């Protein structure tokens, strides 16, 4: 459908965080949600395939599934993105979350790490979801922060903005290079304790 009205406000809020983090980012919206944050996995797969075919350099996903029957299809398209040097960033609910596609090795998995400030990234080596970030949205005039959207989607959006910034500096960088840069920028955390 050509209708892009965001009935939930989720995609608009995510886009706002990406735009705030990297104002030069060119945003392309693929709408798979209607009136709720639920969509068929087949629709997610089709959207991912379209993004890969269009060679969108950073593919941001503020969603995932725990249903193992959907893993092979998501793994296939995320592997194709990786092979084409496209970066998929996806949100999860914690560093030990097994949710797809964020737990795939070809994807930059991100969760809301309460220890992270707005401009920080944490790195959790050896965890299914290795990166954490700030989960609060950008402030909105007249709306107290605690009444605004917040969560893992916004942490992933902050990392997507950072990935866009990194790739603007090095357009030839691919998923492996991006991952190394995020590790370099991140605060390394081991079992919940920061390593100095």
C-alpha positions in Angstrom: 0.0 0.0 0.0 1.2 3.6 -0.6 -0.2 4.7 2.7 2.6 5.5 5.1 0.6 7.0 8.0 2.2 5.8 11.2 -0.8 4.9 13.3 1.4 3.7 16.2 4.1 6.4 16.1 6.8 3.8 16.6 8.5 4.2 13.2 8.3 7.9 13.4 10.0 8.0 16.8 12.7 5.6 15.5 13.3 7.8 12.4 13.6 10.8 14.7 16.3 9.2 16.7 18.2 8.2 13.6 17.8 11.7 12.1 19.0 13.3 15.4 22.0 11.0 15.6 23.0 11.4 11.9 21.1 14.3 10.3 22.6 13.5 6.8 21.0 10.1 6.8 18.6 9.4 3.9 15.7 7.6 5.4 13.6 5.0 3.4 10.5 3.7 5.2 9.2 0.2 4.7 5.9 -0.1 6.6 5.0 -3.6 7.8 2.9 -2.6 10.9 -0.7 -1.5 10.8 -2.5 -0.6 14.0 -0.3 -2.8 16.3 3.3 -3.8 16.6 2.6 -7.2 14.9 3.2 -8.3 11.4 3.5 -11.7 9.6 7.1 -13.0 9.3 6.5 -13.4 5.6 6.0 -9.6 5.3 9.1 -8.9 7.3 11.0 -11.3 5.0 9.7 -9.5 1.9 10.6 -6.1 3.3 14.1 -7.3 4.1 14.5 -8.8 0.6 13.4 -5.5 -1.0 15.9 -3.5 1.1 18.7 -5.9 0.1 17.7 -5.8 -3.6 17.8 -1.9 -3.3 21.3 -2.2 -1.7 20.2 0.0 1.3 23.5 0.3 3.2 22.0 0.3 6.7 18.9 -1.7 7.3 17.3 -0.9 10.7 14.9 -3.3 12.3 13.1 -2.4 15.5 11.5 -5.9 15.8 12.2 -9.6 15.9 10.7 -13.0 16.5 11.4 -15.8 18.9 9.6 -18.3 16.7 12.4 -20.7 15.5 10.4 -21.6 12.3 11.1 -18.1 11.0 14.9 -18.2 11.6 16.0 -20.0 8.4 14.3 -17.4 6.1 15.6 -14.5 8.1 19.1 -16.0 8.3 19.1 -16.4 4.5 18.2 -12.8 3.7 20.5 -11.4 6.4 23.4 -13.6 5.0 22.7 -12.1 1.6 22.8 -8.6 3.0 26.1 -9.4 4.7 27.6 -10.8 1.5 26.6 -7.6 -0.3 28.3 -5.5 2.4 25.0 -4.2 3.8 24.7 -3.7 7.6 21.6 -5.0 9.3 20.9 -3.5 12.8 18.2 -5.2 14.8 16.8 -4.7 18.4 16.6 -7.3 21.1 15.3 -7.4 24.7 18.7 -8.1 26.4 22.2 -9.3 25.9 21.1 -12.9 26.3 18.0 -12.7 24.1 17.5 -15.3 21.5 15.4 -13.4 19.0 15.8 -13.2 15.3 17.2 -11.6 13.4 19.2 -9.7 16.1 20.9 -12.9 17.4 22.3 -13.8 14.0 26.0 -13.5 13.5 25.5 -11.4 10.3 23.4 -8.8 12.2 24.4 -6.1 14.6 22.2 -7.0 17.6 21.3 -4.1 20.1 19.4 -4.0 23.4 18.6 -1.2 25.8 21.4 -1.1 28.3 20.3 1.1 31.3 24.0 1.8 32.0 24.5 3.6 28.7 24.0 7.4 28.4 22.6 9.0 25.2 26.0 9.0 23.5 27.4 5.7 24.7 27.5 2.1 23.3 28.3 -0.9 25.4 29.9 -4.1 24.1 29.2 -7.5 25.7 31.6 -10.0 24.2 30.4 -13.6 23.9 26.7 -12.7 24.3 24.0 -13.4 21.7 23.3 -9.7 21.5 26.7 -7.9 21.8 25.8 -4.2 21.8 23.8 -2.1 24.2 22.8 1.6 23.9 20.5 4.2 25.5 16.8 3.3 25.2 15.2 6.7 25.8 13.9 8.7 22.8 14.9 12.2 21.9 13.2 14.7 24.2 9.9 16.2 22.9 8.9 19.7 24.0 6.0 19.6 26.5 6.1 15.8 27.0 7.8 14.5 30.1 10.5 11.9 29.1 8.8 9.1 31.2 5.6 9.5 29.2 7.3 9.1 25.8 8.1 5.9 23.9 11.2 4.1 25.2 12.9 0.8 24.9 15.1 -1.5 22.8 13.9 -0.1 19.5 15.4 3.3 20.4 18.7 1.8 21.5 18.9 0.1 18.1 18.1 3.3 16.4 20.9 5.1 18.2 23.3 2.4 16.9 21.9 2.6 13.4 22.6 6.4 13.4 26.2 5.6 14.6 26.6 3.0 11.8 25.4 5.6 9.2 27.9 8.1 10.6 30.7 5.5 10.4 29.8 4.6 6.8 29.7 8.2 5.8 33.3 8.5 6.9 34.2 5.2 5.2 31.7 4.3 2.4 33.7 1.2 1.6 33.2 -0.2 5.1 31.1 -3.4 5.4 29.5 -5.3 8.3 32.8 -6.6 9.7 34.4 -3.2 9.6 31.3 -1.6 11.2 31.3 -4.3 14.0 35.0 -3.6 14.7 34.3 0.1 14.9 31.4 -0.4 17.3 33.6 -2.6 19.5 36.3 0.0 19.5 33.8 2.8 20.4 31.9 0.7 23.0 32.5 0.3 26.7 33.5 -3.3 27.2 31.3 -5.1 29.7 32.0 -8.5 31.1 29.3 -10.2 33.2 27.8 -6.9 34.1 31.0 -5.2 35.2 32.8 -2.6 33.2 36.4 -3.4 32.3 38.8 -0.4 32.7 
